[in-house]
Amino acid sequence: MSAGGDGDLGRDRFQEIRLRVKRALDAASHRGRTPPGFPGAIAIGGFSFAEQGAQLGWPGFPDASFFVPAVVFWKGVSGETIETRWTPGHGGEGIPSPARREPALAPSWDRATWIEAVRLTLDRIRDGGCSKAVLARSVEVRMDRRIDAIGIMESLRTAYPTCYRFLIADGNGNAFLGASPERLVRLVDGEISSEAVAGTQRCEPGDDEPALARSLTANAKDRSEHAIVLRHLLETLRPLCDSLHAPEEPEVMRLLHLLHLRTPVRGRARDGAHILDLVSRLHPTPAIAGWPRREALAWIDHVEPCGRGWYAGPMGWVNGTGEGDFAVGIRSLALCGERARIFAGAGIVEGSDPELEWNETELKMKGILDAVARD
C-alpha cells in the first residue's frame, strides 16, 4: 500500500507526505491478535536530499516514497518477537512507483577535480559565502549479475551493528540502502532524540584508538565542524520542546574504519509535535549540507556534478499518532540491476585539506564497497 510516490508532491513534500501517510494508515486494518504494547500501523520510506520535481534521482526514486508494510516484526514488552499483518483499505491513496529504467551515467569527480572543488569551496568560505559546505561524491560499481540488496544488508548488519540500517526498494528492481551512523530525529512517547555527528578521524583495527580519539577531540577544525551541527540542532528543536539538553563535551563514536565526534540531544516535545514536522525543520542539517543552510545548498547545487538523489535524505518510519524515527541516509548506495552507486561526503570548513578530505570520502565508501564485494 503506497502513501506517496510520484515526483509531483507540491511545494511542501513533507506536509503532503504527512497527509498521504495519515490516509493510508487510517485505511489499514490489522489482522491477528492485539498484544500488550501494540504500536499500530507504520509507514516506512524516505525523502530525496533535495526536491527533484519530474527529474528522478539515481536510480529513479522520487522526491518521497512511503508504504505501509503488509507484515511487521517487532519486539514485545517482554522481549519476544511479534508479527503483525495489515490489509489496505479503500482510503489509502495509492500512487504507482516510477517505471524501472536504466539510469543515465551520472558524472562523478575524479581526484583532481575533487581537490579543485574543495579549493574553490575554501575560497568561498574565506570570502564569507558560507562557513561550511558539505561536498558529496560517488562511484559506480558494475557487477556481472544482479546485485542482491538483502545480501548487502546482511553484510552491513554484521559490519555496523550500532548504525541505523535501512533498505527501501521500489518493486521495479531499484533499491536504496545503507548503514548510517547518524540519527536525524526520533519522537516516541513525547521524547525527542537527535544527535550531532561531525568530525572524523581515521582509525583502523590495531591503531592506537585512545590516542586517535584524543587527537580528534583536540582538533580545532573538527570541533568547529561539530559545533556548527550541534548549534543547528539545539536552535531548531528548542522552540518545539518543553525541555532540551545536550552534554557540554562530545563523545567519540567508533566505527569500522573511522572515529566521529558525537553529541546526543534529548528533550521533551510540546503537545502536538509530529515527527515529519521535526524532519522538515531539521533537514538538511549542517552535517550533510553546510551552514548557513541556504548559502551552502546554493553552493552545492553550483559545484557538484550531479544531483544526490536519496543520498543524505531522511530515511525512517512514522505511525498514525505522529511518532517515528528517522536517520540521515549516509554511508549508503543505490542499486539498479547490476549497477551500484556508492556515495560519501565531507564537510569543508576553514582549515580543511583537500587531499585529506578525499581520503576521508574514500574511507567512508570502503565499508559499503566491502559489503558489495561480499555479495
Buried (B, 14 or more C-beta within 10 A) or exposed (E): BBBBBBBEBEEEBBBBBBBBBBBBBEBBEEEEEEEEEEBBBBBBBBBBBBBBEEEBBBBBBBBBBBBBBEEBEBEEEEEEEBEBEBEBBEEBBBBEBBEBEEBEEBEBBEEEEBBEBBEBBBEBBEEEBBBBBBBBBBBBBEBEEEBBBEEBBBBBEEBBEEBBBBBBBBEBBBBBBBBBBBBBBBBBEBEBBBBBBBBBBBBEEEEEBEEBBEBBBEBEBBBBBBBBBBEBBBEBBEEBBEEBEBEEEBEBBBBBBBBBBBBBBBBBBEEEBBBBBBBBEBBBBBBBBBBBBEBBBBBBEEBBEBBBBBBBBBBBBBBBEBBBBBBBBBBBBBBBBEBBBBBBBBBBBEEBBBEEBBBBBBBBBBBBBBBBEEB
